[in-house]
Amino acid sequence: MIRVSVAGATGKLGSMVCSLVQAQDGMRLVGAIVSSGGGHVGKEIAPGVIAVGPEGLKSVLGETDVFVDVTNAAVAPGNLAIAAQMGVNCVVGTTGISDEALKDFSEMVRHHNLSVVISPNFSVGVNVFGKACEVLAKSLDGYEVEIIEVHHDKKKDAPSGTAMKAADIISKVTNVDKYVYGRQGAVGARGKEIGIHAIRAGDVVGEHTVIFAGNRERIELTHRAHSREAFAEGCITAIRWVHVRKDGRVHTMAEVLGI
């Protein structure tokens, strides 16, 4: 039985992960961590699972095999540091965490010989999308790249973690390491850069388009998420995959999926 705790348990993705964990054979939700000010502390999140605030994290982790963090960039580093110190494997879907915080966490993972999956997007399709970006970037030498992402009007961070992951994949292949976030005014001719643009509107779950443009043609690669269930189902896959490991490493969703 894999005992799972979820931080951000009442968020859009967190609540869905909690429900799916409860529906799995061989998996059980043992903890739900929520913000102190959201009005959910002390309420039953699932049968027999009462939500606790941040102060209850350590007690919950004492009964946990895999800790899932889908909170926010301000809260997640502290949560993950506690999980690492307590020797609990993690699945992290929180986006916007600073490079410095991720570096510190990776060192904790190595020191405590844990296994962790960090991904801005757990869906199978979007991870295949990332692999396709790599293949196209290798094949389209000299083509200019622009990335456009669209999300609902409540999303807090921009650009999305998935857009940044796509940019990083392409940058690694092309050695273009300048990112431009939107353009305004007399910016002049486009330079050697990757343009990244964020749109926020309505209830869009998530859409990412990467444009590879040459002088006489272009390829547009698009992934559209129809439901957050795609993210939650991928998170369940990551939980099962990481549960059996203790290798002192931070893994990607691409590794989980074998792509």
C-alpha positions as CSV (number, residue, x, y, z in Angstrom):
1,M,0.0,0.0,0.0
2,I,1.4,3.4,-1.1
3,R,0.6,6.0,1.5
4,V,0.2,9.4,-0.1
5,S,-0.1,12.9,1.3
6,V,-0.9,16.0,-0.8
7,A,-0.1,19.6,-0.1
8,G,-2.4,22.0,-2.0
9,A,-5.2,19.4,-1.5
10,T,-8.0,21.8,-2.1
11,G,-6.6,23.4,-5.3
12,K,-7.8,22.6,-8.8
13,L,-5.1,19.9,-9.4
14,G,-4.6,18.9,-5.7
15,S,-8.3,18.0,-5.2
16,M,-8.3,15.9,-8.3
17,V,-5.1,14.1,-7.2
18,C,-6.7,13.3,-3.8
19,S,-9.8,11.9,-5.5
20,L,-7.7,9.7,-7.8
21,V,-5.5,8.4,-5.1
22,Q,-8.6,7.3,-3.2
23,A,-9.8,5.4,-6.2
24,Q,-6.5,3.5,-6.8
25,D,-5.9,-0.1,-5.8
26,G,-2.8,-0.3,-3.6
27,M,-2.8,3.4,-2.8
28,R,-4.3,5.4,0.1
29,L,-4.6,9.1,0.9
30,V,-3.3,9.6,4.4
31,G,-2.8,13.4,4.6
32,A,-4.1,16.6,3.1
33,I,-2.2,19.8,3.7
34,V,-3.9,23.2,3.0
35,S,-3.3,26.8,3.7
36,S,-4.1,28.2,7.1
37,G,-6.3,31.0,5.7
38,G,-8.4,29.1,3.2
39,G,-11.1,27.9,5.6
40,H,-10.4,24.2,5.0
41,V,-8.3,23.3,8.0
42,G,-10.2,20.7,10.1
43,K,-12.5,19.7,7.3
44,E,-12.8,16.2,5.9
45,I,-11.1,16.1,2.5
46,A,-11.7,12.4,1.9
47,P,-13.2,9.7,4.1
48,G,-11.1,9.6,7.3
49,V,-8.7,12.3,6.1
50,I,-8.9,15.7,7.9
51,A,-7.1,18.7,6.3
52,V,-4.3,20.2,8.4
53,G,-2.5,23.5,8.0
54,P,1.2,23.9,7.4
55,E,2.0,23.3,11.1
56,G,0.7,19.7,10.7
57,L,3.0,18.8,7.8
58,K,5.6,16.9,9.9
59,S,3.0,14.8,11.6
60,V,1.4,13.8,8.3
61,L,4.8,13.1,6.7
62,G,5.6,10.6,9.4
63,E,2.9,8.3,8.0
64,T,3.7,9.0,4.3
65,D,5.5,7.1,1.6
66,V,5.1,9.7,-1.2
67,F,4.5,13.4,-0.7
68,V,2.9,15.4,-3.5
69,D,3.3,19.1,-3.6
70,V,1.0,21.2,-5.8
71,T,1.0,24.4,-3.9
72,N,2.9,27.6,-5.0
73,A,6.4,28.8,-5.4
74,A,6.4,30.6,-2.0
75,V,5.3,27.6,0.0
76,A,6.8,24.6,-1.8
77,P,10.5,25.0,-0.9
78,G,9.8,24.9,2.8
79,N,7.5,21.9,2.4
80,L,10.0,20.0,0.3
81,A,12.9,20.7,2.7
82,I,10.8,19.1,5.5
83,A,10.0,16.1,3.4
84,A,13.6,15.6,2.5
85,Q,14.7,15.8,6.1
86,M,12.1,13.2,7.0
87,G,13.3,10.9,4.2
88,V,10.0,11.0,2.1
89,N,10.0,10.6,-1.7
90,C,8.3,13.4,-3.5
91,V,6.3,14.3,-6.6
92,V,6.4,18.0,-7.3
93,G,4.1,19.8,-9.7
94,T,4.5,23.3,-8.3
95,T,5.8,25.7,-10.9
96,G,7.7,29.0,-10.5
97,I,10.1,27.6,-7.9
98,S,13.5,29.5,-8.2
99,D,16.5,27.8,-9.6
100,E,18.3,28.4,-6.3
101,A,15.6,26.7,-4.3
102,L,15.5,23.7,-6.7
103,K,19.3,23.4,-6.5
104,D,19.2,23.3,-2.7
105,F,16.4,20.7,-2.8
106,S,18.3,18.6,-5.2
107,E,21.3,18.6,-2.8
108,M,19.0,17.5,0.0
109,V,17.6,14.7,-2.2
110,R,21.2,13.5,-2.9
111,H,22.2,13.8,0.8
112,H,19.2,11.8,2.1
113,N,19.2,9.3,-0.8
114,L,15.7,10.0,-1.9
115,S,14.0,9.9,-5.2
116,V,11.9,12.8,-6.5
117,V,9.9,13.6,-9.7
118,I,9.6,17.2,-10.6
119,S,7.5,18.2,-13.5
120,P,5.6,21.4,-14.5
121,N,3.1,19.2,-16.3
122,F,2.3,15.5,-15.6
123,S,0.3,14.8,-18.7
124,V,1.5,12.1,-21.1
125,G,0.7,14.2,-24.2
126,V,2.6,17.3,-23.1
127,N,5.7,15.3,-22.3
128,V,5.6,13.7,-25.7
129,F,5.2,17.3,-27.0
130,G,8.4,18.2,-25.2
131,K,10.2,15.3,-26.9
132,A,8.8,16.5,-30.3
133,C,10.2,20.0,-29.6
134,E,13.6,18.5,-29.1
135,V,13.4,16.5,-32.3
136,L,12.2,19.5,-34.3
137,A,14.9,21.8,-32.8
138,K,17.6,19.3,-33.9
139,S,16.2,19.0,-37.4
140,L,15.4,22.7,-38.1
141,D,18.7,24.3,-37.8
142,G,18.5,28.1,-38.0
143,Y,14.8,28.3,-37.6
144,E,13.5,30.9,-35.3
145,V,11.4,29.8,-32.3
146,E,8.4,31.5,-30.6
147,I,6.3,29.9,-27.8
148,I,2.8,30.9,-27.0
149,E,0.9,29.6,-24.0
150,V,-2.7,30.1,-23.0
151,H,-4.2,29.5,-19.6
152,H,-7.3,30.4,-17.5
153,D,-7.6,33.9,-16.0
154,K,-6.9,32.6,-12.4
155,K,-3.4,31.2,-13.1
156,K,-0.9,33.0,-10.9
157,D,2.5,32.5,-12.7
158,A,3.5,33.5,-16.2
159,P,4.9,32.2,-18.4
160,S,3.8,28.7,-17.5
161,G,6.2,26.0,-16.3
162,T,5.5,24.0,-19.4
163,A,6.3,26.9,-21.7
164,M,9.6,27.4,-19.8
165,K,10.4,23.7,-20.0
166,A,9.8,23.7,-23.8
167,A,12.1,26.8,-24.1
168,D,14.8,25.0,-22.0
169,I,14.6,21.9,-24.2
170,I,15.0,23.9,-27.4
171,S,17.7,26.1,-25.9
172,K,19.8,23.1,-25.0
173,V,19.6,21.8,-28.5
174,T,20.1,25.2,-30.3
175,N,22.4,27.0,-27.9
176,V,20.1,30.0,-28.0
177,D,19.9,31.0,-24.4
178,K,18.2,34.5,-24.7
179,Y,14.5,34.5,-23.7
180,V,12.3,37.4,-24.6
181,Y,9.0,37.7,-22.8
182,G,6.7,39.5,-25.1
183,R,7.6,42.6,-27.1
184,Q,6.5,46.2,-27.0
185,G,7.7,49.4,-28.6
186,A,10.5,50.0,-31.1
187,V,12.3,46.7,-30.3
188,G,14.1,46.5,-33.7
189,A,14.8,43.4,-35.7
190,R,14.4,40.1,-33.9
191,G,17.7,38.8,-32.6
192,K,19.0,35.3,-31.7
193,E,16.3,34.6,-29.1
194,I,13.4,32.5,-28.1
195,G,10.2,34.5,-27.7
196,I,7.8,33.4,-25.0
197,H,4.3,34.9,-24.7
198,A,1.6,34.3,-22.1
199,I,-2.2,34.7,-22.6
200,R,-4.7,34.6,-19.7
201,A,-8.4,34.3,-20.6
202,G,-11.5,32.5,-19.6
203,D,-11.3,28.9,-18.3
204,V,-8.6,27.5,-20.6
205,V,-7.1,24.5,-18.9
206,G,-3.8,24.8,-20.9
207,E,-2.6,25.3,-24.4
208,H,1.0,25.5,-25.7
209,T,2.2,26.2,-29.2
210,V,5.8,26.3,-30.4
211,I,6.4,27.9,-33.8
212,F,9.5,27.0,-35.7
213,A,9.8,29.6,-38.5
214,G,12.1,29.6,-41.5
215,N,12.2,32.1,-44.4
216,R,9.7,30.2,-46.6
217,E,7.9,27.9,-44.2
218,R,7.0,27.2,-40.6
219,I,5.9,24.3,-38.4
220,E,3.5,24.9,-35.5
221,L,3.4,22.3,-32.8
222,T,0.4,22.6,-30.4
223,H,-0.7,20.7,-27.3
224,R,-4.1,21.4,-25.8
225,A,-5.3,20.0,-22.5
226,H,-9.0,19.3,-22.4
227,S,-9.2,18.5,-18.7
228,R,-7.0,18.6,-15.6
229,E,-7.6,14.9,-15.3
230,A,-4.8,14.4,-17.7
231,F,-2.4,16.1,-15.2
232,A,-3.8,14.2,-12.2
233,E,-3.6,10.8,-14.0
234,G,0.0,11.5,-14.8
235,C,0.7,12.5,-11.2
236,I,-0.7,9.0,-10.1
237,T,1.7,7.4,-12.6
238,A,4.6,9.4,-11.1
239,I,3.6,8.4,-7.6
240,R,3.7,4.7,-8.5
241,W,7.0,5.1,-10.3
242,V,8.9,7.0,-7.6
243,H,7.6,4.9,-4.7
244,V,10.0,2.0,-5.3
245,R,13.1,4.1,-5.7
246,K,15.8,5.5,-3.4
247,D,18.6,6.7,-5.7
248,G,19.4,10.2,-4.5
249,R,18.2,11.8,-7.8
250,V,15.7,14.2,-9.1
251,H,13.8,12.8,-12.1
252,T,11.7,14.2,-14.9
253,M,8.3,13.0,-16.1
254,A,9.9,12.0,-19.4
255,E,11.9,9.5,-17.4
256,V,8.8,8.2,-15.7
257,L,7.2,7.7,-19.1
258,G,10.3,6.3,-20.8
259,I,10.5,8.9,-23.5
